[in-house]
Amino acid sequence: MFCKTPTVKGESLLCSSCLLDLPKSKDHLTKNTELLNKFSSFQNVTFAYSFLKFSKKGMAQRLLHLLKYEGRKEIAYQLGLWYGEELAEQKLKDSIDLIVPVPLHSSRLRTRGYNQSDYFAQGLSEALDIESSTKVLRRKKKTATQTQMGKVERWENVDNIFEVTDTNLIKGKNILVVDDVVTTGATLNSCIQSLINGGADKVAILTLASAN
């Protein structure tokens, strides 16, 4: 998918060489990650990890472009599986009750046809043997794309845009929120606030990629 070399039996999406070249962050091997600082206003956030490091014209950017704009939703699922297998070694299952993907607004979901975060969550769920649910959060406001926005504009754009659909699904639980890519952390901070207001005990963050 990246180098255009034909895959062989046993390879999925990426050849063995590209798989070794994935720009992994290795966040899960560090207790206090740089990403965690983006959510420092919440004492309830236990950890924040990204699978890949995002760089312009790099492998992570190419994979995300294929995933979001060329219909290759299987990328998110496979990366979720790979990352989940690594996280399983850290006994992550012991500290998480439920995986919750960041939802798209219904209009954007209709346009794209799928939510890439759902597929990332499915891969993680299978590898970690932790339930994943798309019924916890609803995106109640349609927001403008944040690609060209500055930091302040991003925060204003996503302020109070999520709501918990059923507090019984999360009350007293440790929730793992997953998203495709994090930049300023504005969207995820809005998710965290909604989950805590809805009764979640602890919240953790996993993203496919991080652009610091």
N, C-alpha and C positions, 0 to 999 in steps of 0.2 A: 504494500500500500504506500510506502514511503519511497523506497529506492527503485521500485518497479521491477525488481528481480522476482521471477516466478517462485512461489512458495513450493515446498516439497511436503511429502506426507508427514503429518505431525505438527506442522506449522499452521498458525491461525492469524490471519490479518498481516502480521509482520514476519519477515524472515528471521532466522536466528541471529543474524548479524545486527539487524535493526533493533531487535528485542534487547540485545545487549547494550545498544547505544541509546536506549530510552533515557531521557534526562530526568532520572528519578531524584526526588528531593531527599528521600530517606528521613523524612520528618518523624516517622513513627519510632525512630531509634533515638530521638531527642525528647526530653521531657518538656522543656520550655522552648517552643519553636518561635521563630520570628512571626509566623502567621498568627499565633495565639495573641500577640500584642494588638492585633486589629480588633479583638473582642475583650479588651482589658476592662471595659466599663461594667462587665458582668462577672460577678464572683461565681456564678453557677456554671460557667464554661470550663469543662474539665480538660479538654485538649482540642487542638486544631491542626490537622495534617492535610497536606496536598500530595498527590501521587507524583505529579510531574512538575518540573520547573518550566515556566513559559518564557520564551524569548522570541523576538521578532524573526520570522523566516526559519524558525527552528522546527524540530519534529513535533513538539506539542502543539504549536500553532497550526501546523498542517493537519494534524489529526483532528483538532477542534473544528477547523474549517470544513473538513469532510463530514464531520459529525453533525454540525449545525446547519450547514447550507447545501450539502450534497446528498442528504438522506441516508448517510451511513450510520444509522443508529446502533448497529452491531458493534461499532467501535467502543461506545460507552459501556456496553454490557461486558465485552471482553476485557477492557481495562479494569472494570469493577471486579471481575473474577481474579485477574492477576494481582491487583492490589489487596483484595480480600484474602488471598492465599498468604501474602506476606504479613498482613495484619493478624491473621489467625495464630501465627507464631507468638504474637504478643499477648495472647489470651484476651483479645478485645471483647469477646462474647460475654465475659464475666461482668463487664461494666456497662453494657448497653441492653436496653429492653426493646427498642423499636427504632427502625431506620425510616426517616422521613425525607423524601426528595423535595427540593424547593420547587413549588408549582409555577407553571406558566399561567398567564391570563388566558381565559377560555378563547378569546379571539386569536391570540398568537398560537395557541395549541391547534386551532382549526387550520390556520394558515400553514404551519409547519407539518402538522399531522402527527406529531409525537413530541414528548418532552424528553430531551436528552438526559436530564438528571434522573428520570424514572429508570432508564436502562442502566445507568451507572449504579443506581440503588439496587436493581435486580441482581446484577453481578456480585455486588458486595454481599447481598442477602444470601445468595446461594453459597458463596465461599465461606461466609462466617456463620451460617445457620442461624441468622437473626431475622425475624419478621420485618418486612418492609410494607409501608402503607402510604397510598396516595390520598387517603381520605381524611388526613389530619388537618392539613393546611389548605386554605383557599386564598388565591390572589384576588382580592376584591376590587383592585383598581388597575386599569391598563396604564402602563408607564411607557415613556418614550425610551428608545434604545439609548444605552449609556456609553456607547463606544467613543463618542467624541466629547463627552462631558468631563468637566473638571471635578475635583473631589467634592466641593461643596454642592455642586449641582447634582451629583450622584446621590448624596445623602438626602437632599430635598426631594429628589425624584422617587425615592422608595420609602419615604416616611409613612408609617402606618398603612402599609398596603396589604398586609396579610391578616387573616383571622383563623382561629382554631374552630373547626366545624363541630367538634364534639370533645369537650374537655375530659370526658370519661376515658377517652382513648389514650390520654397522656398524663392524667393526674398522678403525681407521685412517681413517675417513671423517668428513666434516664434515656434521653432521646438523641439519636445521631442524625444530624441534618447533613444532607449531601447536595452538592451543586457541581456544575461543570467547571467554572473558572472563577477565581476570586481576585479582585484588584484592590479596591479600597476597603472592601468588606461591608459596604453599606447595605446591600441586599440581605446578607446573612445576619447582620445586626438586627435588621427589622424582623427577620424570622425568629431569632432568639428571643426578642422582646415579646413577640406574640405567644411563643411557647411557654415562656416563664409566666406571663400573665394568665395563660390557660391552665396553669397548675403543674407544669413539668418540674421535676426535682432538679435534674442536671441536664445540660445540653453539651454535646460535642459536635465538632465540625470535621467533615471530610470533603475535599474537593478533588476533581480530576486534575486540575492544574492551578498554579498560583503565579500571578504576574506581580512581582514585588518591585 
